[in-house]
Amino acid sequence: MATQIKFGTSGWRAVMAEEFTFANVHRAVHGIAHYVISQKPERARVIVGRDPRFLGESFCATAADILSSYGITPLLIAKPAPTPAISYAVIQSKADGAINFTASHNPPEYNGIKFSTPDGGPALPEGTQAIEREIVAFDANPQAPDGNKAQTKSESIDPRRMYLSRLREIIDLDVIKSSGVKIVFDPMWGAARGYSDAFLREAGVNVATVHDTRDVLFGGHAPEPDDHLLEDLRHKMREMGAGIGIATDGDADRFGIVDEDGTFMQPNYIIALLFDYLVETRGWKNGVGKSVATTNLINALAEKHKIELHETPVGFKYIGELIKQDKILIGGEESAGLSIRKHVPEKDGVLAGLLCCEMVARRRASLGKQLADLFAKVGSFYPLRENFRLTPEVKEKFTSKLRSDPSQFDGTKVAQVVRTDGLKLVLADGSWVCYRLSGTEPVVRVYSEARSQEGLAKLSEAAKSWIFN
């Protein structure tokens, strides 16, 4: 029986040589080709790109051949490219979508496919479900494409120039250069190599880079710009006296930011800081978007700036929709994804890092100092995310518990029950806890936030005990 190919919040991902095989890539691309033709029967053009993972070039060539056989013109990207650059290329070239071979921040043994729609955003659930149905239909009747269609030739496309040109319109490079701030960039051996650093260097900014070679094993770990994987970045920062360190994950849709003293800045705080900064410097007031699991520091700032707040389910595609409608000036998720208005409706880790450099340069203050100033304005917020594995018995009991609306939690009154995604309990003291069951493994993700560090420790303990008791 063929492997079921399921597109999750960010596409289909699987371990290479187990489920991510050439045979399954064939099935997935045939499904995508059928879907594209259902949307645009003639003269469709689809971008084909990748991150630097093992066999990426071969997967792209395979996809291009299959698309060509359907009369769809493949626009092939020769080198690894960041997901946001591919997204921008879809918009700029008026393509009918993009197939991007990437497993993002997953470990090196994984690969995956992200499919973008003609608006440059990640395919919404109705799109990915339609693709899944097309794959099932192809499995049942694996016919060759319509022989009357003329096979198209691949064309090449280079998203780098157009994407960097767009970043020059957004980022104030003069402010960064004139401040004299020194910057270290860590692409984590990923798709943003030659993007953030070259962009800054061309403007005369003092920037150094670590992990700037192709390594399909990403140093032997997941290419995730998380606190414990940024030691080499910190070392280089100390060496050159840098004011900020910026990092991107394997496909550069996520960011990691390190302050001048080596402190890793949680993505929750970066989104809040950039929200405040963009209101201050751009004068934008059209709304802010965040997932239900992202810090309520953003809620407090929205109230302070008198800006409409949009709280979405987890998954950047929902924030992307708000960007497409120009309802928000910035949207972000605590899992290190953000984008801004009139930009791509997709997570952009390159943009996030460069905006942080501009913010540090213009305000001439460390990120830690800026966060302290923010807390002084609207109060302090301490968020946390934890994962807990569940036995089948615990999962069954806990799942039924999630259906109830508790009036109390750890002795505190529940002020609000939110079911945008999972179960979020907002307590009378302003703290909250949110439970989301994983769709792929027996794990519950627990997000909690309190107004003090002591309160967070207590809340975290209560949140865990509510699962297992």
N, C-alpha and C positions, 0 to 999 in steps of 0.2 A: 504494500500500500504506500502511495506517495506521501511524503512529508507534507503536513498542512502548513502553508505559508501564511502567516498572520502578520499584518502591519500594526504595530503598537503605536504609542504616542509619537515616536520618531522613526517610523519605518519598520522594516523587517531586519532583524539581526540574528545571527546564529554562528556556531563554532565552525570554522573551516574544516573541510574534509569529513565532518559529521553531517550537518544539515546544510551548511553553506557550500554546496558543490556546484560544478558546472551544470549538471543536469537540473538542479533546482533553480539556478540563475536563468537557464533557458526557459523554464516554466514561468518564472516571475516576469521576465521581459516579454514573453508572448502575451501574458495577461495584461501587462501595461500597454503593449502595442494595440491590443484589441480595445482597451479602454480609451486610448488616445483617439483611435479612429471613430469610436462611438461619439466622441466629442467634436472631432473635426475630420470628416471622411476624406478630404482631399488636401494635399500639400501641407501636411503637418510637419513641423520641425521640432525635434527634441534634443536638448543638450545632454551629453553624456560625460560625466566627470567622476572624480575619485579623490580619496585621500591617499597617503603613501603606503598603505598596507600591502602585504604580500599578494602578488598576482593581480593587483588593481588594473594594470595595463591590459592584461588578457581578458578580464571581465568586461572592461570598456569595449574592447575589440569585438567580443562576442555579442554584446548588447547592440553595437552599431550594425553588425551584420544582420541581426534579427530585425531591427527597426527598418533597415534598408529593404528587406524582403517584403515588408508590408507597404512599401512606398512612402515611408516616413523618413525624412532627411535627418540623419544624425549630425548634430553639431558637436564635434569631438574636441575635448580639452586635452592637450598633450601632457601637461604636467599636473601634479596634485594641486588642487585648488580648495580654498576655504568654502564651506557650505554657504556663508553669506555672499561670497563673491559669485558663486554659481547662481544663487537666488537673484542677485542684481543683474547678472547676465541674461537670465530668463526675461526679466522686465525690459531691459534695454534692447534686446534683440527680437522682442515680441515672439519668443518661442512658445511652443504649445506644452511645455513642461520640461522637467529635467530628471534624469536618472543619475543618482549620485551614489557611487559605491563607497560606503563608509560605515564604520561601526562606532563613529564618534569617539567617546571617552571609554568605550569598552576595552577589555584586555586584548593584547595583540593576536590571540588565537581566533578572535571574532572578525567577521566582516558583515556587511549589511547593505541594504538598498534604501535610500531615501527617495521618495518621489515628490517633486514639486509640481504644482499646478501653474497655469499660465500667468498667474499674478505673482509668482515667485515665492509663495508661501508653501508650507508643508501641506500635503493633501489632507483634507478634512475627513472625518470618519466615513461620510457617505461616499467619498472618492475611493478611499482604501478598501471599503467593503465591496465596491463595484469591481475593483481590481482583483480582489480575492475570488469573487464569483467568476470572473473571466478566467482565472487560473484553473478553477475547478472545471469549468466548461472545456477548456483546452485539454485538461487531463482526460476528460471523458471522450473527446474527439480531437486528437492532436493532428489536425490537418495543416497542411502547408497553407500559407497565405494565398489570397486570390491571384491566380496566375496571370490575370489580365492587367494587374497593376505593374507599371514599370518600376524596376528596382532602382532605388535612388543611390546616389553617391554620397559618401561622407564629406562633410565640410569641416574645416577646423575653426575653432573660436578660442580667443584668449581673453578670459574675463579680467585678468589682472589690471590691465591699463584702465579699463572703464570703471572698475571698482575703486581703485586708488584715486582716480580722478574725482569720484563721488565723495570719498573721504576728505579730499582737500577742500571741498565745499562745506563740509560739516565741521571739521576740526580747525581751531585757530592755531596754526603752526607758528605764527609770529610770536604769540604769547608764550608758547613752549620754549622757543629758541631764546627769546630775550630774557627769560627767567634764569637761564643757565642751568636748569635742572638736568641732572644726569639720570639716565634710564637704563634698566636692564630688561631684556626681552627673552622669554623662554617659550619657543614654539612647541616644546616637548616632542621634537623630531617629527612634527605633524605638518598639516597642509598650509599653515601660515608662515612657513619658512620663506624669507624674502619678501614678506608683506610689511608687518608693523615696523621692523627695524629699518628696512630700505626706505619706507615712507618718511620716517623721522630723520634718517641720515641725509636724505636728499635735501632736507630743509636746513641742514647744518646743526642738528641736535646731536648731543653727545650720547650715543647709545651703544651698549654692548649686548652680545647675544650668547646664550648657552644652548646646548643641544640643537645645534644648527646643521645637522647632517641627516641623511636619510637612514633610518634604522627601522626596519619593518617590525622589530620586536620592542620598539619604544623603550629602550633601556631595560627591558625585562619586566615591565609592569604596565598597568593601564596608563594611557596618555591623558591623565586627568589632572588638571591644575589645582590640586588640593594641597592643603597645608603641609602634610607629611612628605609630599613629593617635590617640594620646591627648595630643598636645601642647597642645590647647586646655584639656583637663582640668588638665594640669600648670600652665599659665599661671594659671588661676583659683585653683588651690591656693596658688600663691606669693602671689597678690594678697591672699588672705584669711588666709594662715597656717594652712591646713588640715592636720589630722593624718592624713587618709586621703582617697583618691579612689576612687570606685567607678563602674564602667561596666557596661553590658549591651549585648548585640548586638541585631540587628534584631527578633527575637521574644523577647528577654530570657531565653533558656534558657542562655546562656553569660555568663560574667563576666570583667571585667578589673579588677585592683586595683593602685593606685599608692600607694607608701609616702610618708611625710611629706617625704622628701628628693627625691621625683620618680622614685625607682626603680620600675620595673615589676616586680611580683612574679609570677614564673612560676606558672601554675595548679597545677603539681606541688607547689610549696611551700605554696600556699594550702590545698590539700586536706589536706596533712600537718599544718599548723598548726591547722586547724579540727578535725581528728581529735583531736589532743592536747588542744585546748581543751574540746571537748565531753566527753571522758572526765573532765577535771578539774572542769568546772562542772556537768555533768548527772549524772555518775556512771554513765553508760551503759557497758556492757561486752559487748554482745551480738554483736560482730563488726565487721569493716571490709571494704569492697569496693573493688576497684580493677581497672582493665583491665590486661592483660598489659604494655601500653606505658607504664604510669604508674610514677613513681619508687618505688624500693625503700626510700626513706626511710620509706614507710608500712609496709613489711615490718618494718623495724627498730623502729618505734614499736609495732607490734602485738606484737612479741616482748617489748618492754620493759613494755608494759601488760598482758601475758598475755591478749591478745584474739585470737580466731580470724580468720585472714586468708582472704578469698575473692578469687581472681584470675580475672577473666572475659575472654572475647574482647572486642575493641573494639566499642563500640556500647552506648549507655546503657541500652537495653532489658534487657540482662542484669543490670545493677545494679538497675534498676527491679524486676526479679523478686525480688531479695534484699530490697529494701525492703518489697515487698508481703508477704513471708513473715516480716518483722521479724527477719531474720537479721543485719542490720548497723545500726550507729548512724550511719554516714556511708558514702557510696560516691561515688567520683569518677573522672574521666578527665582525662588531661593536656591534652585539648583544651578545657578550661575548662567542664566540666559536673559538677555535684554535686547531691545531695539528701541528706536525713537521715531518720531513722526517724520513723514515724507522720506523714509528709508525703507529697507526691506522688511516684509512681514515675517521675519525669520530671526532666530537668535544670532547675534553678531558679537563674538568674543573679541575680534580685532577692534571694532568700534568702541566697545566697553573700555578696553585698556587705554586707547588713545584719548578718550574723553576724560578718563581719570588723570592722565598726564596733563591735559589742559587744565583741569580743575585744580590740581596741586600747583601748577605753574601760576595760574591767575591769582589764586587765593594766597599764594606764598605761605602755605601752612600744611603740615603733614596731615595725612588722612585721619590719624588718631585725634589730632587737635580739632579737625573739622567735625568729627563725630561727637566729640565732647561738647562742641558749640551747639550741635543739633540737639543733643540731649538736654542742654540748658534751655533751649527754646521750647521743646515739646515733651520733655520727660524721657526717661531711659527705658529701653526695651532690650530684653535678652532672649534671643531665639535659640532653639535647639532642634536638630532632627536626629532620630534614632530608629534603627530597624530591629525588629524582634522576630525570630523564627518561631513558628507555631506548629505544634504536633497536630495531627488530624482532629483529635478530641478537643484540644484547646481552640482550634480554629472554628470548629462547629459551634461550640458554646459561645465563643466571642462574636461570631457572625450574627447569632440571634440577639446578642446583647446590643449590637450596633443598631438594631432596628428600633430600640426604645429611645425615648427622649427623657434622659434623667433630669430631675429638678435640682439635684445636688451633686457636687463632685468634690470628694475629699473634704466634706464638711462646709464647702462654700456654695452659695446659691448659683445656679446656672442662669445667667441673664439672657442668653440667646443660644438657640440650637440652629446651626447652619448646615444644610445638606447640599451645598453646591457641588461638593466632591467628597465622598466619605462622610464622616461625622465630625463636625467642629463644635466644641462646647466653649462658648465665651462666658467667663465667670464674672461675677459682680465686681471683682477688684481689677478688671481689665486684663487679667491673664487669660490664656486660652490653650486648649489642646485639640489637636485634629488627628483623627485616625483614618488611614487609607490602606485597604488591603491591596497587596500586589496582585496583578492579574496573571503573572507568569510564575510566581513561586510562593511557597507557604510562608509569607512574610507580611507583617503589618508595619507600615511606616507611621511613626508617631512624630508629629510636629508639635512643639510646645513653646510658649513664650510667656515670660513673667516680667514684672517691672523692676525686679532686683535680682542679683545673682543668687542670693540666698533663696528667694522665692522660686527661682528656676530649678534649683536643686530639689526643693520640696515638691514642686509640680511634676518634675521628671519622675520622681519616685512614685508619686500618686498615679501618674499616667501608666507606668509599667504595672503597678499593682492592680489597676482596673482591668488590664488584659487577662492577668493570670489568676485573679481571685473571683 
